Structures are given as structure tokens and as C-alpha cells.
Amino acid sequence: MDEQFNLYRDPAVEEFIRGLPVTREDAWHRLLRYVGHWSLFGYGMFAVFERGSGSLIGEVGLAQFQRGLGADFDADPEAAWLFAGKAHGHGYAIEAMETLMGWFDGTRPEERCVCMIDTENAASVRLAERLDFQAYRSTEYRGASVTQYHRLKR
């Protein structure tokens, strides 16, 4: 749990992800929410550990965050990823997300999924596009300009 809390406090993570846990209690509740996703929906978040050091470097997964961004967003699984600054530029995000999306396509080929990215987060925009997400709307979320993307059924 300490590693998870520290990941959320990483400046590279905090830069674009709003509403992250600010206390250990919040981090614990987030972890419990992730367990609940697997129980209720059959999908959820995965922790990403660096093979060499064994340290937690990120999270990827699918969730039902219910952000209030419309039925064409909130009704679908939302792809999510975040990585510590020390993990940026090493290909971890694309490797993890390609694996996740391959699993999703194999287990739920009939489902569309969505994601939301801060318009200033160029690296995540490139990753989403590489994963075949297509932008379909710009909006504001928690005081930031974001773009909503979808990945159509395979």
C-alpha cells in the first residue's frame, strides 16, 4: 500500500491525473475500489512492477469510474494508465496497454471502450492513438481541458 500511495504522489503522475489519493486512507479506498471492479465487472486495474527492481512503477486497466461525462462515455469500460516519472520513456506503458487491450479484445470483443486524456498530455495522446483510440469530444473535467476517446468494437 505504501508503494501505491507513493506512486500517486509522484510529480509526473500528479501533473495530469486529478483526484488522486492525497492520504493513505484515500489510497487504501482506491485499492478496495479496484478489487470491487474485478468482483462486479470482471475487469479492473493491474499493478505494473519493474522486472529488475520489483518496484511498483504504474497501473493500467479498465474501470467504471462513472465520471458524469455522458451516457456515451460512462456506460463503457474506461481504459486507464498511469506511470511514475522514472518509468517514462522505457516502453512500459505501450507494452502494458497492448497486453491489456489484447486481453480485452479476446474476452469482450463486442464491447467499445473509452478513455479521457488531459489535452496537455502529449505522451498519453500518442499512446491512445497507437492503441486505436479515436478522439470524439473535448470537454472539461475537474478544471482541466480533456479529450474523450473511444475504441470501437473489434
Order of alpha helices (4+ residues) and beta strands (2+ residues): alpha-alpha-alpha-beta-beta-alpha-beta-alpha-beta-alpha-beta-beta
